[in-house]
Amino acid sequence: MGPPGAGKGTQAKGIAERYGIPAISTGDIFRTNVKNETPLGLKVKEIMNAGGYVGDDITNGLIANRLAEEDARGGFLLDGYPRTPAQVEALDGMLAELGEKLDAVVSLTADTDEVVTRLLKRAEIEGRADDNEETIRTRLDVYAKETAPLLATYADRGLLVEVDGLGDIDEVGQRIADALEAKKA
């Protein structure tokens, strides 16, 4: 977890490789559907371009289907999910049904202005229409209001691991690995 631009996607790939598990990114799933102009993609394109969140019903269904796939049976990493209290509740139900539980919730922290700069640069490099400054700030506000409170839920459950998301990719990756190892101990 963490604000948009904190490096979740980049770090998710490294964590997934380290532990030999799939990284499941709702953002990647949505962007692929938008690019391919699927019915789902057409539904979410307008929402994403405005900086909003795709509804819980659609998102929960995608995650439930993905967690039921064979490669997720030995563990998985969720990137960009859950983002709302309803999604936390849905995930709890999915995990109970699968006989699984979360080991940890990693939260990447990052300065807002640094995140805006990072996302504007990414938008320029990758040509992402959903990453202009106004949309970025809207997404950060939505995160602060709707998603950040979920961190307290996971902290209360003893699952939260907070890591500074700013710095060199390998440096942040090592911070995450060290924090996860410390949590196991």
C-alpha positions as CSV (number, residue, x, y, z in Angstrom):
1,M,0.0,0.0,0.0
2,G,1.0,3.6,-0.3
3,P,0.1,6.7,-2.2
4,P,0.1,6.7,-6.0
5,G,3.7,7.1,-7.2
6,A,5.3,5.7,-4.0
7,G,6.8,2.9,-6.0
8,K,4.3,0.1,-5.2
9,G,4.4,-1.4,-8.7
10,T,8.1,-1.3,-9.0
11,Q,8.7,-2.8,-5.6
12,A,5.9,-5.4,-6.0
13,K,7.7,-6.9,-8.9
14,G,10.9,-7.3,-6.8
15,I,9.1,-8.7,-3.8
16,A,7.2,-11.2,-6.0
17,E,10.5,-12.3,-7.6
18,R,12.2,-12.6,-4.2
19,Y,9.4,-14.9,-2.8
20,G,8.5,-16.6,-6.0
21,I,4.9,-15.4,-6.0
22,P,2.7,-13.5,-8.4
23,A,2.3,-9.7,-8.1
24,I,-1.3,-9.0,-8.7
25,S,-1.8,-5.3,-9.7
26,T,-5.3,-4.0,-10.1
27,G,-3.9,-1.0,-11.9
28,D,-2.2,-3.2,-14.5
29,I,-5.4,-5.2,-14.9
30,F,-7.4,-2.1,-15.5
31,R,-4.8,-0.5,-17.9
32,T,-4.6,-3.7,-20.0
33,N,-8.4,-3.7,-20.3
34,V,-8.4,0.0,-21.2
35,K,-5.7,-0.5,-23.8
36,N,-7.5,-3.5,-25.3
37,E,-10.8,-1.6,-25.2
38,T,-12.6,-4.5,-23.5
39,P,-16.1,-3.8,-22.0
40,L,-14.4,-3.5,-18.6
41,G,-11.8,-1.2,-20.1
42,L,-14.4,1.1,-21.5
43,K,-16.1,1.3,-18.1
44,V,-13.0,2.1,-16.2
45,K,-11.3,4.5,-18.7
46,E,-13.4,7.5,-17.8
47,I,-13.0,6.8,-14.0
48,M,-9.2,6.4,-14.3
49,N,-8.8,9.5,-16.4
50,A,-10.6,11.5,-13.8
51,G,-8.4,10.1,-11.0
52,G,-11.2,8.2,-9.3
53,Y,-11.3,4.6,-8.0
54,V,-13.0,1.8,-10.0
55,G,-16.1,0.5,-8.0
56,D,-15.6,-2.1,-5.4
57,D,-17.9,-4.6,-7.1
58,I,-15.8,-4.7,-10.3
59,T,-12.5,-4.7,-8.4
60,N,-13.5,-7.3,-5.9
61,G,-14.6,-9.6,-8.7
62,L,-11.3,-9.2,-10.5
63,I,-9.3,-10.0,-7.4
64,A,-11.5,-13.0,-6.4
65,N,-11.0,-14.5,-9.9
66,R,-7.2,-13.8,-9.8
67,L,-6.7,-15.3,-6.3
68,A,-8.5,-18.5,-7.4
69,E,-5.8,-19.1,-10.2
70,E,-3.3,-21.9,-9.6
71,D,-0.2,-19.7,-9.4
72,A,-1.6,-17.7,-6.4
73,R,-2.1,-20.9,-4.3
74,G,1.5,-20.7,-2.9
75,G,1.2,-17.0,-2.0
76,F,0.7,-13.7,-3.7
77,L,1.3,-10.0,-3.4
78,L,-1.5,-7.5,-3.9
79,D,-0.5,-4.2,-5.5
80,G,-3.2,-1.5,-5.3
81,Y,-5.7,-3.6,-3.4
82,P,-7.5,-3.2,-1.1
83,R,-8.3,0.6,-1.3
84,T,-11.5,0.9,0.6
85,P,-13.1,-0.6,3.8
86,A,-15.5,-2.6,1.7
87,Q,-12.5,-4.1,-0.2
88,V,-10.8,-5.0,3.1
89,E,-14.0,-6.8,4.1
90,A,-14.3,-8.5,0.7
91,L,-10.6,-9.6,0.9
92,D,-11.1,-11.0,4.4
93,G,-13.9,-13.1,3.0
94,M,-11.9,-14.3,-0.1
95,L,-9.0,-15.3,2.1
96,A,-11.2,-17.1,4.6
97,E,-12.8,-19.0,1.7
98,L,-9.4,-19.9,0.4
99,G,-8.1,-20.9,3.8
100,E,-5.4,-18.2,3.5
101,K,-4.3,-15.2,5.6
102,L,-2.2,-12.1,5.1
103,D,1.4,-12.3,6.4
104,A,2.1,-8.6,6.2
105,V,0.8,-5.3,4.7
106,V,3.7,-3.2,3.4
107,S,3.0,0.6,3.3
108,L,5.4,2.7,1.3
109,T,5.6,6.2,2.6
110,A,6.6,9.2,0.4
111,D,6.5,13.0,0.4
112,T,3.6,14.4,-1.6
113,D,5.6,16.8,-3.8
114,E,8.2,14.1,-4.6
115,V,5.4,11.8,-5.6
116,V,3.8,14.4,-7.9
117,T,7.2,15.0,-9.5
118,R,7.8,11.2,-9.9
119,L,4.4,10.7,-11.5
120,L,4.7,13.6,-13.9
121,K,8.0,12.2,-15.1
122,R,6.5,8.7,-15.5
123,A,3.6,10.2,-17.5
124,E,6.0,11.9,-19.8
125,I,8.1,8.7,-20.3
126,E,5.1,6.2,-20.6
127,G,2.6,8.5,-22.1
128,R,0.0,7.9,-19.4
129,A,-3.0,10.2,-20.0
130,D,-4.2,9.5,-16.4
131,D,-1.1,11.2,-14.9
132,N,-1.4,14.9,-15.3
133,E,-0.8,17.1,-12.3
134,E,-4.5,17.8,-11.5
135,T,-5.4,14.1,-11.7
136,I,-2.4,13.1,-9.7
137,R,-3.3,15.5,-6.9
138,T,-6.9,14.3,-7.0
139,R,-5.7,10.7,-6.7
140,L,-3.5,11.7,-3.7
141,D,-6.4,13.3,-2.0
142,V,-8.6,10.3,-2.6
143,Y,-5.9,8.1,-1.2
144,A,-5.5,10.2,1.9
145,K,-9.3,10.2,2.5
146,E,-10.2,6.6,1.5
147,T,-7.2,4.4,1.6
148,A,-4.8,5.7,4.2
149,P,-7.3,4.9,7.0
150,L,-7.0,1.2,6.1
151,L,-3.5,1.4,7.4
152,A,-4.9,1.7,10.9
153,T,-7.0,-1.4,10.4
154,Y,-3.9,-3.4,9.4
155,A,-1.8,-1.9,12.2
156,D,-4.5,-3.0,14.7
157,R,-4.2,-6.5,13.3
158,G,-0.4,-6.4,13.7
159,L,0.2,-6.7,10.0
160,L,1.4,-3.2,9.0
161,V,5.1,-2.7,8.0
162,E,5.9,0.9,7.0
163,V,8.9,1.5,4.8
164,D,10.3,4.8,3.3
165,G,9.5,4.5,-0.4
166,L,11.9,7.2,-1.5
167,G,15.4,6.4,-2.8
168,D,17.1,4.1,-5.2
169,I,14.9,1.1,-6.3
170,D,17.4,-1.4,-4.9
171,E,17.8,0.5,-1.6
172,V,14.0,0.6,-1.1
173,G,13.7,-3.1,-2.0
174,Q,16.3,-3.9,0.6
175,R,14.4,-1.9,3.2
176,I,11.3,-3.8,2.4
177,A,13.1,-7.2,2.6
178,D,14.7,-6.3,5.9
179,A,11.3,-5.1,7.3
180,L,9.6,-8.3,6.2
181,E,12.4,-10.5,7.7
182,A,12.2,-8.5,11.0
183,K,8.4,-9.1,11.0
184,K,8.9,-12.8,10.8
185,A,11.3,-12.9,13.7
